[in-house]
């Protein structure tokens, strides 16, 4: 099921405003528990883990974010507004 442009814009906003902070909090909590149990890792290892986690979160959402920053492809002019007869 392909999402419309409007739906992708809305979902991308929800993901960035709600999902990303929740993901960050969970990642920090899990890494904190690991640090408490096994001791703090080397700074470079810790940096590598944060970099990998910073990239991994977006992989499931690639299709949602694809083309969201561009103009609406169904728009009929340069304003980016969808024509009234278009559904989506």
PyMOL commands that set and color helices and strands:
alter all, ss='L'
color gray80, all
select helices_A, chain A and resi 5-38+43-59+62-65
alter helices_A, ss='H'
color red, helices_A
deselect
rebuild
show_as cartoon
